[in-house]
């Protein structure tokens, strides 16, 4: 049983049903393994990716779970598939934090795309670990 102390006031005791101890070395690996499985299942069911020279890339695991596609419109069915696959792990997509970055020509690019009734912003640049990506 656990309790919380906030401002000198003790909470009621509660039982923790699942999770890992803070500082546990397995915690980052547990998340990375689950996300890797999720991204693999997603890209296997959808034909997406970006070609650079003779190489093709479908996702960037290190960049906060990014999916790559040649066209913004191709990401809608991919994100819908990811939502379905994530649900099987008990995970949900945070639509307020989900963004689509369009690279290259931005003519005729929509400001948002609609995914399962949610508006997902299409952005030109973002900050990732103190680096501007554009």
N, C-alpha and C positions, 0 to 999 in steps of 0.2 A: 504494500500500500504506500501511496505517495501523497504528499501535501505540498502546497505552495505558500511561500511567505511573500507578501507584497505590502510594503510600507508598514511592517510590523504586525500585520493582520494575517492570521493563518487561515488557509482555505480548509474545506472539508477534505477528508481523506478520499482518494480515488485510486482505482486499480488500472494499471496500464495493460492493455490487452495485446498489443503488438508493437514492434519497433526495435530499435537498436539503442544501445547505451551511447550517450554523447561521447564523442571522441573515439568511438569504435572504428578500427581500421577497415572493417568490412562494409561500413555504411556507403562510402563513395563507390565501391565496386558493385554493391547491390543495385544502386541507382543506375550506374553505367551499363551493367549487364541487362537490366530491364529495358532501358532505352535503346540499347543496341538491338535487342530482340524485336522491339516495337518497330524501329526504323527498317530493319531487314524484312519483317513481315509486310510492312507498308510498301516498300519499293518492289518487293517480289510480286505483289498483286497489281501494281500499276507500272506501266512502261514510262518511266520518267528518267531524267538525267540531263547532264550538260556535257558536251564533248569539247575537249581541249586537245587539239592536235590529234593524236591517236589514242588518247585516253578518254574514258567516260566516267563521270562522277555522279552518284545518285544522292548522297547525303554527306554531311560534315558532322561527325559525332562530336568533335571538339568544340564546335561553335554553337553551343546551347541547342543541340538537336535540330539542325537545319536540314531541310529537304531542298533539292535543286531541280529545276525544270527549265526548259528552253523558253516557255511562254507562261505568263502569269495564269492564264486560263487553265492550263494543265494542272495547276496546283489544287484547284477546287476538288476534283474527285480524289486526289491523293490525300488531302486533308480529311475528307469524309471517310476514307479508308482508315486513316490513322486514328480517327475518333473511335471507329468500330473496334479496331485492334486494341487500343488503349483501354477500352471498357472491359475487355477480357482480363486485364490486369488490375481492374479496379481504379484506373486512372481517368481523369477528365482533362480536357483541354481548357486552359484559361484563355478565353477569347479576348479579354481586355489586353493581355500581354502578347497575343499572337499578332505578328506583323509579316508582311510580304515585302521583300526588297526587290525592286526592279532595277536591273543593271542595263546599261546601254541606252538605246533609243527609248525615250519616254513619251513620244508623240502618241496620242490616242490612248494613253494609259489611264485606266480608271483610278479614282482616288481610293476606292474600296472594292473588295470583291465579297460576294455573299457566299458563306459556307454554313450550311445547315441553319439558315435563318439569322446568322450572326454576320455583322459587317466586320471585315478584316481590312485594316488600313494597308494601303500600298505606299511604301516610303522610299525615298531616294537614298537616305543615309541613316546610320545609327551608330551609337557608341558601344563598342564591345571591349570590355576590360581596358578602358581608358584609351582605346584607339578608335578613330573615326573611320568607319567603313562606308565607302561610297563608290 
